[in-house]
Amino acid sequence: MAKTKTIFWRRLDTDGLERLTVVASEDRILADGTILTTEDGGCRVDHHWRLDRDWRVLHVTITRTGTDGDGTLHLQRAGNGWMVDGQPRPDLDGVHEVDLSLTPFCNSVALRRLANTSCNTIALDVAYVDGTTLDVSRSRQAYDRIDGRRFRFRDLGTASGFEAMLDVDDDGFIMRYEGLFARAS
């Protein structure tokens, strides 16, 4: 039987809101989100995810509509690598997950890797998607377990030196991402 969860996040650094619905079944997870933000002139970003039952991203489609143009991006896992808009991207070989800059959903996906280990720290290579431009680049991130529901995010790549505390709910979804996102009631 599928379990459905709908989450709303509000931005803390600018005006913005996201609605995300996650449907988890025995063999897969589907997530669909819509982000509205005033950042960089304002935009709407729709993102649709397909993950395996172990919460590994298999495919994501991101569509951005904004005052400075529209665009769509497709990322798909291909063995040990990734396809971007149907083209192989060797620079992304070995990347663990996808990180879309405008949503804390991606942090919840990464944190599931840490939850399934006895380690207190993990480092991951990610396909970082800039939500403003839809550019994709390789980056590195680390997560440190502080306690059962609190973690530290550390960017070791694109925004090297950036850190934030993350608080999660009982299902592992972000409640508060220090300085950027908070769950809307």
N, C-alpha and C positions, 0 to 999 in steps of 0.2 A: 504494500500500500504506500502511495506517495505521500510525503510530508511537505506542506507548503508553508513558507514563511514570507511575509511582506515586511520590509524595513524602509523607514524614511530616515535620511540623514540630512542635516542642514550644515551649510558651510559656516565656519567661524571666522575666516579671513576675508570673505567677500559675501555678497548676496548670492545664495544658491541653495538648491534643494535637489535631493535625489530620491526616487522611489525604485526599490529593487524587490523583485519577487523571485524566490528560489524554490524550485520543486525538486526534492530529493526522492528518488525511487531506489529500488534495490540495485539497479545496474547503471544508473547515471544520475547526474545532477544537471538541471537546466536553470539558468538565471537570466532574467530580463530586467534591464534597468533603463530609466530615463533621468537624465541630469539636466537641470536648467540652472544657468549661472550668468551673472553679469560680468564675469571676468573676461578681459580682453575684448570688450565690445559686446559681449553677450552671445550665448549659443545654447543650443539644445544638442545633447549627445545621447543617442540610444545605443545600448550595448547588449548583445545577446551571446550567451556563453553556453557551451556544451562541455561538460567535464565527465570523467569516468567516475566510477563509484568510490575511488580513492582520492577524489578531489583534485585530480590532475587535469589541467586545461587541455582539451582536445581541439577546440575551435572557438574563435570569437569573431563576431562581426561588430564593427563600431561605425556608426553613422553620425556625422557632425553636420549641423545646420547652423550657420552663424552669419552675422552681418558682413564678415570678410570672406565668405565663401562656404561651399558645402563639400563634403567628401565622405567616402566610405572606405573602410579598411577591413580586410579579411586576414586573419592569422590562423594557421592550421598546423598542428603538430604533425611532423613527417618523420617517423622513426626517432632518431636522436637530434633531429633538426626541426626547422620551421619553414613553412611557406608563407610568404607575405604577398597578398593579392595574386596568388597562384604561381609565384616565382620562388625558387629556392633562395634562401638567405644563408649562405655558409657562415657568415659572421655570427649567426645565432645558434650554430651547432652547440649542443650541450646545455642550452638554456633550459632551466627548470620550469619556469612559469612566465605568465604575462602580467605586467603591471600597467594598468591604465591610470594615468595621473589624477584623474578627476573623481575617483571613487575609492572608498576604503574597503570595498568588496575584495579587492586583490590581496590586501593584507590578511584578510580572514582565510583566503585560500592558502597563502604561504604559511600562516600560523598552524594550519592543520598538519603540515610536515613536522613542525617542532612538537606538536602534541603527540605525535605517533613515535617519538623517540624518547630515550632516557636522558638525552643531552639537554643542557640548559641554553645552548646557543647553536644556531644554524646560520650558514651563509649560503645564499642562492644567487645564481646568475638568472637574470630576468630579461625578457623582451620588453623594454620600457616603451610605452606608447604615450607620447605627448598629446594630451587631449585637445590642445589648441591647434596643433598642426597635423596631427595623425602621423607624425614621423615616428619610426621605430628604430631603437638603438639598443645595444647590449649594455646592461648595467649590472651592478652587484649590490646586494642588500644583506643585512644580517638582522636576526631577531634574537633577543635575549629574554629568557623566562625570568620574570621577577617573582611572581607567585602564580597560583592557578588561573587567575583571570587578568593578570597584568603583565605586559611585555614592553620591551624597548625596541623600537625600530631604528636601525642605523643604515644610512645610505653610504655605500662604499664605492659608488660609481658616479653616475650622472650628477648627483647633487652631493658629492663627497663632503662629509662632515655634518650633514643634516641628521638630527636625531629627534625622536618624539616618543612619548609614552602612549601605549595603546591599552585600552581597557575593553574586555570582551564580555559578552553575555554567556549564559550556560551552553549555548549552541556554538560558541566560538566566533560569533559575528561582532564586529567592532561596535562598541557603545560610544566610545570617545577616542578620538585621534587628536592628541594634544595640538592645539593651535589651528587645526584644519577642519575637523568634522565632529559632530555630536549627533547622537540619535535624537530624532524628533519624536515627541510623544503624540 
